[in-house]
Amino acid sequence: MDALSLRQKVAQKLMLDIRYFCPDQQRPAAGKAGNRHCDQPVTELPRELAGMIRDSDLGGIILFADNLEQSAQIVRLNRALQQAAAESASGLPLLIGIDQEGGRVNRLPRDEAAAFAGNMAIGATYAREGDRFASATAEVMADQLRALGFNVNFAPTLDVNSNPDNPVINVRSYSEDPKVVAELGSASVAAFQRQGVAATVKHFPGHGDTSVDSHTGLPRVERSLEQAQAVDLLPFRQVIHNAQPALTMTAHIQYPALDTTTLISRSGEQMLAPATLSRKILTGILRGEMAYDGVIVTDSLNMAGISDYFTPEEAVVNTFAAGADIALMPIKIRYPEDLVQLDKLIDRVVEALEAGEISVDELDSSVARVQRLKQRYIDAQWAQRDEAEVISRAKAILASTEHRTLALTLANAALTNIFPPQPSALPVIGPQARQIQVLTPNRAVGEAFRIALEQVSDAEISLLVPREAEAAVRDSGADTLIVASIVPTESAVELGGMEDLPILQERITDQGVLYEIYRQSLSAANARGAKTVFISMRSPYEAAQFESLADVHLASFDYKAYIGPDDTLEGPIYRAIANALVSQEAVVGQLPVTVITPANLNVSDASVDNEG
């Protein structure tokens, strides 16, 4: 600590992304038509970025799916990152982080690393399995990440999803019950850290009761203090006590019951301080009331919930003054000319320290926490071992058949009847079935269904185009109609490798239009006496709109698939659904949230949360 300069200490508190970098381009002029922004993924470390890490003594890097193609490449990239850090003046290693939650937020390549259904799927298994899957999946993900050179995972999510309209948390939450969230979160944190990966609980003080995505706006939580303590804060308090998470991530939300402090925005307006910039929330509640002594990391500071209101420099100064230890993604470096932004940012924080805006003593305590985190979770020998040996070991871990088996076991255990089916409705697909129609939001998801259903039934599988679905159902003699819905609607980024299939994806992005197509198609099938199934593949709340229209309503909480070695779509959730549809037995999951009938679900086409 004494050997570090003030600038080095500040740099140790910064974590940047290197998602894209275009070394041979200049930043496009703002608003100039026809200019493409940098979209060149960093899969090998460019000399410019290596020099930035080396010269600045940067503290950490976060990687995204764009950076991660396959195990050997990931190992080489992470080793290059640590080599650049080793050549810095301090020689301090990097925190290398990732968002590997499972389910909706999964960064590792699915064709190589087993991927698991997310938190709400685990919540659906809680009544029968307790914390078994929370612990087992975290252990596997930790083994995968550590073998590849990661030391920090920004998971698990401890948000209590109490708002059905929540576009950014939703199935990333274990449950609407804060005690269940606390128990499963504690098991997950303990498992990650037992396997040598620093876990991060998020998003403090709780993002579950919001209907705005903080990537696109600034949500406000209108709970009372008593409600805040009983719902949002409870899981954090219990997990901190039970499992001592290495990191806690902040939420870009306003929470007036917890803090009414105001700040001046970049436009000169007075505004309620977001939790990420709130000293009362981070230092008063998290450090003081909860006695948390781990590292506080912000959610991405380039999200609209912060960047719309503050410059990068002021956001970092304010969050450090509030008590945060690490500022995550405060600036974007996409072109060589952007490299000066890092020096500019560090200069501004040093000025704030010298002017007393940030306490130097608190800075030293903060840097000490970051260094303790590094000492505990960074394997100093990993980057020094023989590269071929490290790659071989990583490939072996990622290829584990046990991991794939666990993913399928979780998918089976999580499948849930949203409403109790009539016994006569089972099996949905009997041995006499001759034709099954499948209606999905896009062709790729339908193709995944077709492949899975062909493994369990000899019936003809017909994939319906949404715009033509009602007529196709009305004019057919199909035995069964399966309607699968994904809300909030998926995007190409979230689909991972599925968009690479040479299949025309005929999309309808207006959710209201899709819902009307679903209603008309289910009604047409019912009129013919066909069996009808509605599957909520993400948010189960939407099923309330279709309760009277389907014989069976299933919640899978997941819809992810990947392109396997034979160039076909694979995914444990599709195998689990197919097996359930031909079974006489009811599925065993139990809803971890309340679906109220009738519900007026108002779900916007929210952007995919690629960060935090």
C-alpha positions as CSV (number, residue, x, y, z in Angstrom):
1,M,0.0,0.0,0.0
2,D,2.7,2.5,1.0
3,A,4.5,1.8,-2.3
4,L,1.6,2.8,-4.4
5,S,1.2,6.4,-5.7
6,L,-2.2,8.1,-5.5
7,R,-2.7,7.5,-9.2
8,Q,-2.0,3.8,-8.8
9,K,-4.4,3.5,-5.9
10,V,-7.2,5.1,-8.0
11,A,-6.4,2.9,-10.9
12,Q,-6.7,-0.2,-8.7
13,K,-10.3,0.9,-8.0
14,L,-11.3,0.8,-11.7
15,M,-12.6,-2.1,-13.8
16,L,-13.0,-1.6,-17.5
17,D,-14.5,-3.7,-20.3
18,I,-12.7,-4.5,-23.5
19,R,-15.7,-5.8,-25.4
20,Y,-14.8,-4.1,-28.6
21,F,-11.7,-2.3,-29.9
22,C,-10.9,-1.0,-33.4
23,P,-7.2,-0.1,-33.5
24,D,-7.3,1.0,-37.1
25,Q,-10.3,3.2,-36.9
26,Q,-11.2,6.6,-35.6
27,R,-14.3,7.4,-33.6
28,P,-17.2,8.3,-35.9
29,A,-18.3,11.9,-35.8
30,A,-21.4,12.3,-33.6
31,G,-24.6,12.0,-35.6
32,K,-22.9,11.6,-38.9
33,A,-25.0,9.3,-41.1
34,G,-23.4,6.1,-42.4
35,N,-20.7,5.9,-39.7
36,R,-20.5,2.5,-38.0
37,H,-19.4,2.3,-34.4
38,C,-16.7,-0.1,-33.4
39,D,-18.0,-3.7,-33.2
40,Q,-14.8,-5.6,-33.5
41,P,-14.7,-8.0,-30.5
42,V,-11.5,-8.3,-28.5
43,T,-10.6,-12.0,-28.6
44,E,-6.8,-11.4,-28.6
45,L,-5.3,-8.6,-26.5
46,P,-4.3,-5.7,-28.8
47,R,-1.0,-4.0,-27.9
48,E,-2.8,-0.7,-27.2
49,L,-4.9,-2.3,-24.5
50,A,-2.0,-4.2,-23.1
51,G,-0.1,-0.9,-22.9
52,M,-3.1,0.7,-21.1
53,I,-3.2,-2.0,-18.5
54,R,0.6,-1.9,-18.0
55,D,1.0,1.9,-17.9
56,S,-2.0,2.6,-15.7
57,D,-1.8,-0.2,-13.1
58,L,-5.5,-0.8,-13.8
59,G,-7.2,-2.9,-11.2
60,G,-9.6,-5.1,-13.2
61,I,-11.2,-6.1,-16.5
62,I,-14.7,-7.5,-17.2
63,L,-15.2,-9.7,-20.2
64,F,-18.4,-10.4,-22.2
65,A,-19.7,-13.1,-24.5
66,D,-18.2,-11.2,-27.5
67,N,-14.8,-11.8,-26.0
68,L,-15.3,-15.5,-25.4
69,E,-15.2,-17.8,-28.4
70,Q,-13.8,-21.1,-27.1
71,S,-11.8,-22.3,-24.1
72,A,-8.3,-22.2,-25.6
73,Q,-8.9,-18.6,-26.8
74,I,-10.3,-17.6,-23.5
75,V,-7.3,-19.0,-21.6
76,R,-4.9,-17.1,-23.9
77,L,-6.8,-13.9,-23.6
78,N,-6.9,-14.0,-19.8
79,R,-3.2,-15.0,-19.6
80,A,-2.3,-12.0,-21.8
81,L,-4.3,-9.7,-19.5
82,Q,-2.5,-11.0,-16.5
83,Q,0.9,-10.7,-18.3
84,A,0.2,-7.0,-19.1
85,A,-0.7,-6.4,-15.4
86,A,2.5,-8.2,-14.3
87,E,4.5,-5.7,-16.4
88,S,3.0,-2.7,-14.6
89,A,5.0,-0.7,-12.1
90,S,3.1,-2.3,-9.2
91,G,3.0,-5.8,-10.7
92,L,-0.4,-6.3,-9.1
93,P,-2.6,-8.9,-10.9
94,L,-6.0,-8.1,-12.4
95,L,-9.4,-8.9,-11.1
96,I,-11.0,-10.6,-14.2
97,G,-14.7,-10.6,-13.9
98,I,-17.7,-11.9,-15.8
99,D,-21.5,-12.0,-15.5
100,Q,-22.1,-15.8,-15.4
101,E,-25.5,-16.0,-13.6
102,G,-27.0,-18.8,-15.6
103,G,-30.2,-18.6,-17.5
104,R,-30.8,-15.3,-19.1
105,V,-27.3,-14.0,-18.4
106,N,-24.7,-16.5,-19.5
107,R,-21.4,-15.5,-21.1
108,L,-19.4,-18.7,-21.6
109,P,-19.9,-20.5,-25.0
110,R,-22.7,-22.9,-24.6
111,D,-21.4,-25.5,-27.1
112,E,-18.4,-26.0,-24.8
113,A,-19.5,-25.1,-21.3
114,A,-22.7,-26.6,-19.8
115,A,-25.2,-23.8,-19.2
116,F,-27.9,-23.9,-16.5
117,A,-31.4,-22.5,-16.2
118,G,-31.3,-19.4,-14.1
119,N,-32.4,-18.4,-10.6
120,M,-36.1,-18.6,-10.9
121,A,-35.8,-22.1,-12.2
122,I,-33.7,-22.9,-9.1
123,G,-36.4,-21.2,-7.1
124,A,-39.0,-23.6,-8.6
125,T,-37.1,-26.6,-7.2
126,Y,-36.8,-25.2,-3.7
127,A,-39.9,-26.8,-2.2
128,R,-38.6,-30.3,-3.1
129,E,-34.8,-29.8,-3.3
130,G,-34.0,-27.0,-0.9
131,D,-30.7,-25.4,-1.9
132,R,-29.3,-28.4,-3.8
133,F,-29.3,-26.8,-7.2
134,A,-28.2,-23.3,-6.0
135,S,-25.1,-25.0,-4.6
136,A,-24.4,-27.5,-7.3
137,T,-24.7,-25.1,-10.2
138,A,-22.6,-22.5,-8.5
139,E,-19.9,-25.1,-7.9
140,V,-19.8,-26.1,-11.6
141,M,-19.8,-22.5,-12.8
142,A,-16.9,-21.7,-10.4
143,D,-14.9,-24.7,-11.7
144,Q,-15.5,-23.5,-15.3
145,L,-14.6,-19.9,-14.6
146,R,-11.5,-20.7,-12.5
147,A,-10.1,-23.1,-15.1
148,L,-10.4,-20.3,-17.7
149,G,-8.7,-17.7,-15.6
150,F,-11.6,-15.7,-14.1
151,N,-11.5,-14.8,-10.4
152,V,-14.7,-12.7,-10.0
153,N,-18.3,-13.6,-10.9
154,F,-21.0,-11.0,-10.8
155,A,-23.5,-13.4,-9.4
156,P,-25.9,-14.3,-7.7
157,T,-28.8,-11.9,-7.9
158,L,-30.5,-11.3,-4.6
159,D,-33.3,-9.1,-6.0
160,V,-36.7,-10.1,-4.8
161,N,-38.9,-10.0,-7.9
162,S,-42.1,-8.6,-6.4
163,N,-43.1,-6.7,-9.6
164,P,-44.5,-8.8,-12.5
165,D,-43.7,-5.9,-14.9
166,N,-40.0,-5.9,-14.0
167,P,-38.2,-6.0,-17.3
168,V,-34.6,-6.4,-16.1
169,I,-34.7,-8.8,-13.1
170,N,-37.8,-11.1,-13.5
171,V,-36.5,-14.7,-13.9
172,R,-33.0,-13.6,-12.7
173,S,-34.6,-13.6,-9.2
174,Y,-35.0,-16.8,-7.2
175,S,-38.4,-15.9,-5.8
176,E,-40.8,-13.3,-4.5
177,D,-40.1,-14.6,-1.0
178,P,-37.1,-12.8,0.5
179,K,-36.4,-15.7,2.9
180,V,-36.1,-18.1,-0.1
181,V,-33.9,-15.7,-1.9
182,A,-31.7,-15.4,1.2
183,E,-31.3,-19.2,1.6
184,L,-30.6,-19.9,-2.1
185,G,-28.3,-16.9,-2.4
186,S,-26.3,-18.0,0.7
187,A,-25.8,-21.5,-0.8
188,S,-24.7,-20.0,-4.2
189,V,-22.2,-17.6,-2.6
190,A,-20.8,-20.3,-0.4
191,A,-20.4,-22.7,-3.3
192,F,-18.7,-20.1,-5.6
193,Q,-16.3,-19.1,-2.9
194,R,-15.6,-22.6,-1.7
195,Q,-14.4,-23.3,-5.3
196,G,-12.1,-20.3,-5.4
197,V,-14.2,-17.7,-7.3
198,A,-15.3,-14.4,-5.6
199,A,-19.1,-14.1,-5.6
200,T,-21.0,-10.9,-6.0
201,V,-24.4,-10.3,-4.5
202,K,-26.5,-7.8,-6.5
203,H,-28.2,-5.3,-6.9
204,F,-28.0,-3.5,-3.5
205,P,-30.3,-2.3,-2.0
206,G,-32.7,-4.3,-4.2
207,H,-33.9,-4.0,-7.9
208,G,-36.9,-6.3,-7.6
209,D,-39.8,-3.8,-7.4
210,T,-39.0,-1.8,-10.5
211,S,-40.7,-1.5,-13.9
212,V,-37.9,0.4,-15.5
213,D,-34.6,-1.1,-16.8
214,S,-31.7,0.8,-15.4
215,H,-29.9,0.2,-18.7
216,T,-32.4,2.6,-20.3
217,G,-33.6,4.8,-17.4
218,L,-33.5,5.5,-13.7
219,P,-36.0,3.3,-11.7
220,R,-37.5,4.5,-8.5
221,V,-38.6,2.2,-5.7
222,E,-41.6,3.5,-3.7
223,R,-41.5,1.1,-0.7
224,S,-41.8,2.2,2.9
225,L,-38.8,1.8,5.2
226,E,-40.5,-1.2,6.9
227,Q,-41.1,-2.8,3.5
228,A,-37.5,-2.2,2.5
229,Q,-36.3,-3.9,5.6
230,A,-38.7,-6.8,5.3
231,V,-38.3,-7.5,1.5
232,D,-35.4,-5.9,-0.4
233,L,-32.8,-5.6,2.3
234,L,-33.5,-8.9,4.1
235,P,-31.7,-11.2,1.6
236,F,-28.6,-9.0,1.6
237,R,-28.5,-8.9,5.4
238,Q,-28.8,-12.7,5.8
239,V,-26.4,-13.6,3.0
240,I,-23.8,-11.2,4.3
241,H,-24.2,-12.8,7.7
242,N,-24.3,-16.4,6.5
243,A,-21.9,-16.5,3.6
244,Q,-19.7,-13.3,3.6
245,P,-19.9,-12.5,-0.1
246,A,-16.6,-11.2,-1.5
247,L,-18.4,-8.4,-3.4
248,T,-21.7,-6.5,-3.4
249,M,-22.9,-4.7,-6.5
250,T,-24.9,-1.5,-6.3
251,A,-28.2,-0.7,-8.1
252,H,-28.8,2.3,-10.2
253,I,-32.1,3.0,-8.5
254,Q,-33.6,5.8,-6.4
255,Y,-35.0,4.6,-3.1
256,P,-36.4,7.5,-1.1
257,A,-37.3,5.4,1.9
258,L,-33.6,4.8,2.3
259,D,-32.1,8.1,1.3
260,T,-33.5,11.5,0.3
261,T,-30.1,13.1,-0.4
262,T,-30.0,15.1,-3.6
263,L,-27.2,15.6,-6.2
264,I,-26.9,18.1,-9.0
265,S,-27.1,16.3,-12.4
266,R,-25.0,17.2,-15.5
267,S,-28.0,19.3,-16.7
268,G,-27.9,21.4,-13.5
269,E,-31.1,19.9,-12.0
270,Q,-31.4,18.7,-8.5
271,M,-32.2,14.9,-8.3
272,L,-32.5,12.2,-5.7
273,A,-29.2,10.4,-5.4
274,P,-29.2,6.9,-7.0
275,A,-28.1,4.1,-4.6
276,T,-24.8,3.8,-6.5
277,L,-24.0,7.4,-5.5
278,S,-25.6,7.4,-2.1
279,R,-23.3,7.5,1.0
280,K,-26.2,6.8,3.3
281,I,-27.0,3.6,1.4
282,L,-23.5,2.3,0.7
283,T,-21.7,3.5,3.8
284,G,-24.5,4.0,6.3
285,I,-26.7,0.9,5.6
286,L,-24.3,-1.6,3.9
287,R,-21.1,-0.9,5.8
288,G,-22.7,0.4,9.0
289,E,-26.0,-1.4,9.7
290,M,-25.0,-4.6,7.9
291,A,-21.4,-4.6,9.0
292,Y,-20.3,-5.6,5.5
293,D,-16.5,-5.6,5.1
294,G,-16.2,-6.9,1.6
295,V,-15.7,-5.0,-1.6
296,I,-18.5,-2.8,-3.0
297,V,-18.6,-2.6,-6.8
298,T,-20.9,-0.4,-8.8
299,D,-23.1,-1.7,-11.6
300,S,-21.9,-0.5,-15.0
301,L,-21.6,3.2,-14.8
302,N,-22.2,3.6,-18.5
303,M,-25.8,2.5,-18.1
304,A,-28.4,5.2,-18.6
305,G,-29.4,5.2,-15.0
306,I,-26.1,7.0,-14.3
307,S,-24.6,8.2,-17.6
308,D,-27.7,10.2,-18.5
309,Y,-27.3,12.3,-15.4
310,F,-23.5,12.4,-14.7
311,T,-20.3,12.6,-16.6
312,P,-18.0,9.6,-16.2
313,E,-15.7,11.6,-14.0
314,E,-18.4,12.9,-11.7
315,A,-20.0,9.5,-11.5
316,V,-16.8,8.0,-10.3
317,V,-16.0,10.8,-7.8
318,N,-19.5,10.5,-6.4
319,T,-19.6,6.8,-6.1
320,F,-16.1,6.7,-4.4
321,A,-17.3,9.4,-2.0
322,A,-20.3,7.3,-1.3
323,G,-18.2,4.4,-0.3
324,A,-17.8,2.2,-3.4
325,D,-14.5,0.3,-3.8
326,I,-14.6,-0.4,-7.5
327,A,-16.1,1.6,-10.3
328,L,-17.2,-0.8,-13.0
329,M,-17.1,0.3,-16.7
330,P,-17.1,4.1,-16.1
331,I,-15.7,4.8,-19.6
332,K,-15.8,3.0,-23.0
333,I,-12.5,2.6,-24.8
334,R,-13.2,1.5,-28.4
335,Y,-10.6,3.4,-30.4
336,P,-7.0,4.4,-29.8
337,E,-8.0,8.0,-29.3
338,D,-10.2,6.9,-26.3
339,L,-7.1,5.8,-24.3
340,V,-6.6,9.3,-23.0
341,Q,-10.0,9.0,-21.2
342,L,-8.5,6.8,-18.6
343,D,-5.8,9.4,-17.7
344,K,-8.5,12.1,-17.7
345,L,-10.6,10.0,-15.3
346,I,-7.7,9.3,-12.9
347,D,-6.7,12.9,-13.0
348,R,-10.2,14.0,-11.9
349,V,-10.3,11.5,-9.0
350,V,-6.9,12.6,-7.8
351,E,-8.1,16.2,-7.9
352,A,-11.1,15.2,-5.8
353,L,-8.8,13.5,-3.3
354,E,-6.5,16.5,-3.0
355,A,-9.5,18.8,-2.6
356,G,-11.1,16.7,0.1
357,E,-14.1,15.6,-1.9
358,I,-13.0,12.0,-1.2
359,S,-11.2,11.0,2.0
360,V,-7.6,9.8,1.5
361,D,-7.9,7.6,4.5
362,E,-11.1,6.0,3.1
363,L,-9.3,5.6,-0.2
364,D,-6.5,3.6,1.5
365,S,-9.0,1.4,3.3
366,S,-10.8,0.8,0.1
367,V,-7.6,-0.1,-1.8
368,A,-6.7,-2.4,1.0
369,R,-10.1,-4.2,0.6
370,V,-9.4,-4.6,-3.1
371,Q,-6.0,-6.0,-2.4
372,R,-7.3,-8.5,0.1
373,L,-9.8,-9.7,-2.5
374,K,-7.0,-10.2,-5.0
375,Q,-4.8,-12.1,-2.4
376,R,-7.7,-14.5,-1.6
377,Y,-9.1,-15.2,-5.1
378,I,-6.3,-14.6,-7.7
379,D,-4.3,-17.8,-8.4
380,A,-0.9,-16.2,-8.8
381,Q,0.5,-19.3,-10.5
382,W,-2.2,-19.8,-13.1
383,A,-0.7,-17.4,-15.6
384,Q,2.8,-19.0,-15.1
385,R,1.8,-22.6,-15.7
386,D,2.5,-24.2,-19.1
387,E,-0.1,-22.8,-21.5
388,A,-0.9,-26.2,-23.1
389,E,-1.5,-27.8,-19.7
390,V,-3.8,-25.0,-18.7
391,I,-5.8,-25.2,-21.9
392,S,-6.0,-29.0,-21.7
393,R,-7.3,-28.8,-18.1
394,A,-9.9,-26.1,-19.0
395,K,-11.2,-28.2,-22.0
396,A,-11.5,-31.2,-19.8
397,I,-13.5,-29.4,-17.1
398,L,-15.8,-27.7,-19.7
399,A,-16.4,-31.1,-21.4
400,S,-17.7,-32.8,-18.3
401,T,-20.7,-35.0,-18.9
402,E,-21.6,-34.6,-15.3
403,H,-22.2,-30.9,-15.9
404,R,-24.5,-31.6,-18.8
405,T,-26.4,-34.1,-16.7
406,L,-26.8,-31.6,-13.9
407,A,-28.2,-29.0,-16.4
408,L,-30.8,-31.5,-17.7
409,T,-31.7,-32.6,-14.1
410,L,-32.3,-29.0,-13.2
411,A,-34.4,-28.3,-16.3
412,N,-36.6,-31.4,-15.4
413,A,-36.9,-30.4,-11.8
414,A,-37.8,-26.8,-12.6
415,L,-40.7,-27.4,-15.0
416,T,-43.8,-26.1,-13.3
417,N,-47.5,-26.3,-13.9
418,I,-48.6,-22.6,-13.6
419,F,-52.3,-23.8,-13.2
420,P,-53.2,-27.4,-12.2
421,P,-54.0,-29.4,-15.3
422,Q,-56.9,-31.8,-15.5
423,P,-55.7,-35.4,-15.2
424,S,-57.4,-36.2,-18.5
425,A,-55.0,-33.7,-20.2
426,L,-52.0,-35.9,-19.5
427,P,-50.1,-37.1,-21.4
428,V,-50.3,-34.1,-23.7
429,I,-48.8,-36.1,-26.5
430,G,-50.0,-39.7,-26.4
431,P,-48.8,-42.6,-28.5
432,Q,-51.6,-42.0,-31.0
433,A,-50.7,-38.4,-31.8
434,R,-50.2,-37.9,-35.5
435,Q,-49.6,-34.1,-35.9
436,I,-48.3,-31.5,-33.5
437,Q,-48.2,-27.8,-34.3
438,V,-45.7,-25.5,-32.6
439,L,-46.1,-21.8,-32.5
440,T,-43.2,-19.7,-31.2
441,P,-42.0,-16.1,-31.5
442,N,-39.4,-17.0,-34.0
443,R,-38.3,-19.9,-36.2
444,A,-35.1,-20.8,-34.3
445,V,-37.0,-21.5,-31.0
446,G,-39.5,-23.6,-33.0
447,E,-36.7,-25.5,-34.6
448,A,-35.3,-26.4,-31.1
449,F,-38.8,-27.7,-30.2
450,R,-39.0,-29.7,-33.4
451,I,-35.7,-31.5,-32.7
452,A,-36.6,-32.3,-29.1
453,L,-40.1,-33.5,-29.9
454,E,-38.9,-35.8,-32.7
455,Q,-36.9,-37.6,-30.0
456,V,-40.0,-38.6,-28.1
457,S,-42.8,-38.8,-30.6
458,D,-43.4,-40.2,-34.1
459,A,-45.9,-37.4,-34.8
460,E,-45.3,-34.9,-37.6
461,I,-44.1,-31.6,-36.2
462,S,-45.3,-28.5,-38.0
463,L,-43.7,-25.1,-37.1
464,L,-46.1,-22.2,-37.5
465,V,-45.2,-18.7,-38.7
466,P,-46.9,-16.3,-36.3
467,R,-48.6,-14.2,-39.0
468,E,-50.2,-17.3,-40.6
469,A,-50.8,-19.3,-37.4
470,E,-54.5,-18.9,-36.9
471,A,-55.4,-20.0,-40.4
472,A,-53.0,-22.9,-40.2
473,V,-54.5,-24.1,-36.9
474,R,-58.0,-23.7,-38.1
475,D,-57.5,-25.6,-41.3
476,S,-55.4,-28.4,-39.9
477,G,-56.2,-31.7,-38.3
478,A,-53.4,-31.5,-35.7
479,D,-53.8,-33.4,-32.4
480,T,-52.0,-30.8,-30.4
481,L,-51.0,-27.1,-30.4
482,I,-48.0,-26.0,-28.4
483,V,-47.7,-22.2,-28.0
484,A,-44.3,-21.1,-26.4
485,S,-43.9,-17.5,-25.4
486,I,-40.8,-15.5,-24.3
487,V,-41.4,-12.3,-22.3
488,P,-39.7,-9.9,-22.1
489,T,-39.1,-10.5,-25.8
490,E,-35.7,-12.0,-26.8
491,S,-33.1,-10.3,-28.9
492,A,-30.3,-11.5,-31.2
493,V,-27.7,-10.8,-28.6
494,E,-29.5,-12.8,-26.0
495,L,-30.0,-15.8,-28.3
496,G,-26.3,-16.4,-28.3
497,G,-25.5,-18.8,-31.2
498,M,-29.0,-19.5,-32.3
499,E,-29.0,-16.6,-34.7
500,D,-26.3,-18.3,-36.7
501,L,-28.6,-20.9,-38.0
502,P,-29.5,-20.4,-41.7
503,I,-33.2,-20.0,-40.7
504,L,-35.3,-17.1,-41.6
505,Q,-36.6,-15.6,-38.3
506,E,-39.9,-14.0,-38.9
507,R,-40.3,-11.8,-35.9
508,I,-43.2,-9.8,-34.6
509,T,-41.8,-7.6,-31.9
510,D,-45.1,-6.0,-30.7
511,Q,-46.0,-8.2,-27.7
512,G,-49.7,-7.2,-28.0
513,V,-49.8,-8.4,-31.6
514,L,-48.2,-11.7,-30.6
515,Y,-50.5,-12.2,-27.7
516,E,-53.5,-11.8,-29.9
517,I,-52.1,-14.3,-32.4
518,Y,-51.6,-16.8,-29.5
519,R,-55.2,-16.2,-28.3
520,Q,-56.7,-16.7,-31.8
521,S,-54.6,-19.8,-32.4
522,L,-55.4,-21.4,-29.1
523,S,-59.1,-20.7,-29.6
524,A,-59.0,-22.2,-33.0
525,A,-57.4,-25.4,-31.7
526,N,-59.9,-25.6,-28.8
527,A,-62.7,-25.3,-31.3
528,R,-61.4,-28.4,-33.1
529,G,-61.0,-30.4,-29.9
530,A,-57.2,-30.4,-30.1
531,K,-55.1,-30.4,-26.9
532,T,-53.6,-27.1,-26.2
533,V,-50.4,-26.2,-24.3
534,F,-49.1,-22.7,-23.3
535,I,-45.5,-22.6,-22.2
536,S,-44.0,-19.5,-20.5
537,M,-40.4,-19.9,-21.4
538,R,-39.3,-16.9,-19.3
539,S,-41.8,-15.0,-17.3
540,P,-44.6,-17.1,-15.8
541,Y,-46.8,-14.0,-15.0
542,E,-48.0,-13.8,-18.6
543,A,-49.8,-17.2,-18.4
544,A,-52.7,-15.5,-16.5
545,Q,-53.9,-14.1,-19.8
546,F,-54.3,-17.5,-21.3
547,E,-55.6,-19.6,-18.4
548,S,-58.9,-20.5,-20.0
549,L,-57.4,-21.1,-23.4
550,A,-55.0,-24.0,-22.8
551,D,-55.3,-27.4,-21.2
552,V,-51.8,-27.3,-19.8
553,H,-49.7,-24.2,-18.8
554,L,-46.0,-24.9,-18.2
555,A,-43.3,-22.5,-16.9
556,S,-39.8,-23.4,-18.0
557,F,-38.1,-20.2,-16.9
558,D,-35.5,-20.7,-19.7
559,Y,-35.5,-21.0,-23.4
560,K,-31.8,-21.1,-24.3
561,A,-30.3,-23.5,-26.8
562,Y,-27.0,-23.7,-28.7
563,I,-25.7,-25.2,-31.9
564,G,-24.3,-28.6,-31.2
565,P,-21.5,-30.5,-33.0
566,D,-24.0,-31.8,-35.6
567,D,-25.2,-28.3,-36.4
568,T,-28.6,-28.8,-34.8
569,L,-30.0,-26.9,-31.9
570,E,-29.6,-28.5,-28.5
571,G,-30.8,-27.4,-25.0
572,P,-31.7,-29.2,-21.8
573,I,-34.9,-27.2,-21.4
574,Y,-36.3,-28.4,-24.7
575,R,-35.5,-32.0,-23.8
576,A,-37.1,-31.6,-20.4
577,I,-40.3,-30.1,-22.0
578,A,-40.5,-32.8,-24.6
579,N,-40.2,-35.5,-21.9
580,A,-42.9,-33.8,-19.8
581,L,-45.3,-33.6,-22.7
582,V,-45.3,-37.4,-23.3
583,S,-45.5,-38.2,-19.6
584,Q,-48.6,-39.3,-17.7
585,E,-47.0,-37.7,-14.5
586,A,-47.4,-34.0,-13.7
587,V,-44.2,-31.9,-13.6
588,V,-42.8,-31.3,-10.1
589,G,-41.7,-27.7,-10.0
590,Q,-43.5,-25.2,-7.8
591,L,-44.0,-21.5,-8.7
592,P,-41.7,-19.3,-6.8
593,V,-43.9,-16.2,-7.7
594,T,-47.6,-15.5,-7.7
595,V,-49.5,-15.5,-10.9
596,I,-52.8,-13.7,-10.4
597,T,-55.8,-14.1,-12.8
598,P,-56.7,-12.0,-14.6
599,A,-53.5,-10.1,-15.0
600,N,-52.9,-7.1,-17.1
601,L,-49.3,-7.7,-17.8
602,N,-47.6,-4.7,-19.2
603,V,-44.2,-5.8,-20.5
604,S,-42.2,-3.6,-22.8
605,D,-39.7,-4.8,-25.3
606,A,-36.9,-4.1,-22.9
607,S,-33.3,-4.1,-24.0
608,V,-31.2,-7.1,-23.1
609,D,-29.1,-6.6,-20.0
610,N,-25.6,-7.3,-21.3
611,E,-24.1,-5.7,-18.2
612,G,-24.4,-6.1,-14.5
